[in-house]
Each structure stands twice: as structure tokens, then as C-alpha cells.
Amino acid sequence: MVQFPEGPDTYADQAPPTLSVASGVTAVPLFLADFGPGFSAVTGPQEPAPTGTSGTDSDPRLSGLRASGLPGLGRLPVHARALRGIAAGDVPGTVVISAFRDLGHTGTSGRPTLLQLILRHHFDAGGGYAYLGNTHGRTLKETLAESRAYPDIAILVPIDLWTQGPGAAAEQAREVVAAAAGRGAMAVLHADRRHDVEAAVRAFADLGLSPEQSRFAAAYHPWLSGPGPDTDPVPPVGAVTGTWSRTDRAGGVWKAPANAALPVGLRPDRKVDDAQQTRAGSVNLIREFPGRGTVLRGARTLDEGSDPTWRSVPVTRLLSMIRRDVETALRPLLFEPDDETSRRAVRSAVENYLHHLFQQGAFAGDSPKNAYFVRIGTGATMTDADTPAGILTFDIGVAPLRPDEFVTLEFTQQTATD
């Protein structure tokens, strides 16, 4: 576990040595689709992973994709690892990915499949390992529920939303976004290939998402062609997740993945001009520019509210990362008493974590005072009745956009009782 340097006004000398907050992975996607009845196991690594890559396998249960156990769920290993065993159903043939830019055998038609191209875009754009969730023989809701067994999943990606028409697409999108909001993940959505910009804007507006859900969804348009002349256009979702992963590694989850270049050879299937860009609203467009290539032109969520905090993909992902990391670190408190020592330990661990993020540039402000705070204790976040009940409550405030303009996250942790 990563130990962070001490920040100001911490109590590291009194903190239990096991209580610290570590930054987890932030851009692990779950690609969702009906991959067919023959979607069988993908074996483990055929080559060692490159040194220095994030997200290496630590649990042998996650070495591949299974048709049993947790049905339909599996992990695609990172970077330079070969995969085999995807056969029949909607993904015929054999996939071999031995490096970012090496896609092996194609499907029985001689052309890469939808899944192959989306995975290639993900890896080529800089993505790490990913999961696949097969909805064949089970509902989307069941597959999403099963995926909660993998807490490192941070992005939910339906890859064939529009196959069964706009009604089914809207229903699936709402279900995926609701699942993302419920776990603090992001949903990456795409419009239909036939949509122009105006139709894409209307399609996402018609989803009827609540404000609490729409902040956890981002939509991208148009589809992408390439690399190579013999590839069919596919949804841009793989290129998006790969770009998010690359941006996170280079600058942090708080860095906007906007104006980020996509891999050479990828081109938007539909030309977008400046006038359409101004009418895109909360839909993130993908455009091609002379001398620059193809770039993501936005980093907005589908939230249309007045608070700019939740309209930003990086801010939403930063707040979700903080909540996920802190809640993971608090688990040992289940066996600790709710006393002053435990509260000082929580303050110390969380302030150390936030100070490390501040030093990396995650927050606005030129000092910790106007960048973040931790508030904990009786009279501040707890009542006299909370301590005997073993309820520890505290607040974290961070300023992601402007100094002293804090977004407050509330945490409640059950502790040991007498």
C-alpha cells in the first residue's frame, strides 16, 4: 500500500499503522454486450506484462474471462499479453493482442469484429486492462450486479447500444447510468452511427436521466473508422476509455481528457464543423483537424444543471476517486472503537492523502487551507449518541475548480461497539 507524506496539522504519531489512504486505479472499464453463447474463457497471460504498467494481475481468479463462476465476467490482461479463446457467437475467430498495436486473427468474415476493434482502440489509445461483461442468457441488470464483485471497475461501457433500436438503447443507457451512479463510476455512452450532432443531442436529452445520474455519464459522437482501410466504423467508446487511462497516468484523474489526440489512423466517421460544435451541448464531439489528427473535443458529463462542478468529467471522476479510496481505507475501523484516537487516525490518514493530491495539482488554491479540509468530531459531524452506537461520521471538503469553493463529501463508518 502506498504511504503518503504527512500534511500540515496531522497526527501521524497517534494513527494506527494500518490506517492510510491509497490511490487506486481510476480508468478500468467494463465493456458490456451480448457476446453470444460461445463466449468462452480467455486464458491468462501468455507473455509477461511490461514493467511499470499499472493494473497488473494480483488475484488468480481475475486472470481471464470465464463462462462459470461469476458468469459472463472476465478480465482482459494488460498491455503485452496474448488472449485466446473468444470463439463463436458474436465474436467469431480468435483474438490475439500481444502489444498495443498488434491485433491478430480476425473473425470468420475476414474482417475485425466490433469487439476486436473497440478493444484495439482502447489499447492503442493507452488503456490498461479491462473487463468484459456478457449479457447473453442473463439480463443487463444481473450482469451489472455481478460486476460489483470487481471494485476496480470505474467505467461502464455498453458497446452496442443501438442494435435493437432507440427504445432499447434508451432503456439500456438508463440502466447502465443508474448502475454507474450507484457505485461512483462513469458511464461512457455513444450515439447511433446515423445520428448527426443535433440528433445525438436529442437522443441523450430524451434519456430522462435525473441530475444525480446524469453527472455520472458522458456521451461521445461520432463513430470512428480505422485504423486501416478495411475496418468498419465502430462506436468511439474504446478510444475514449483508452484516452482517459492515458490522461490519468500522465496528469491525474483531475486532468480533463479534452483536446487529447487519438491514435494515428482513427478518423471520425462523420465530419463535424464549428457550427455543429456550438450546438453540441453536453455531447463530447470527436473532430479531425489538419496537422493535429483526430482529437476528443470535450470532457463534459450529461448534467445540464447550473452547478459547473458536475458538468465536468474530471471533477466528477476526482470526487468519485476520493470517495472510493477513503471508503476502502476505512474498512479496518469496523474493528476499532469510536474514540478520539480513531478520529485522530482518520483525520491524519485523510489529510495526508488530500495533501498528496494537493501537491500533485488536483485542487484549486495555493495553500491547503483553501484547497481542502477534513471535519470530524462531536458537535461538528457527530452527536453524543453516535459514539456508543459505533457511528463515525466526518466530512471532506475539496475545491476542484476555484479556491475556497468546496464540494463536501460526507462519510459514515460503522465502528466497534461495547
Order of alpha helices (4+ residues) and beta strands (2+ residues): beta-beta-beta-beta-alpha-beta-alpha-beta-alpha-beta-alpha-alpha-beta-beta-alpha-beta-beta-alpha-beta-beta-alpha-alpha-beta-alpha-beta-beta
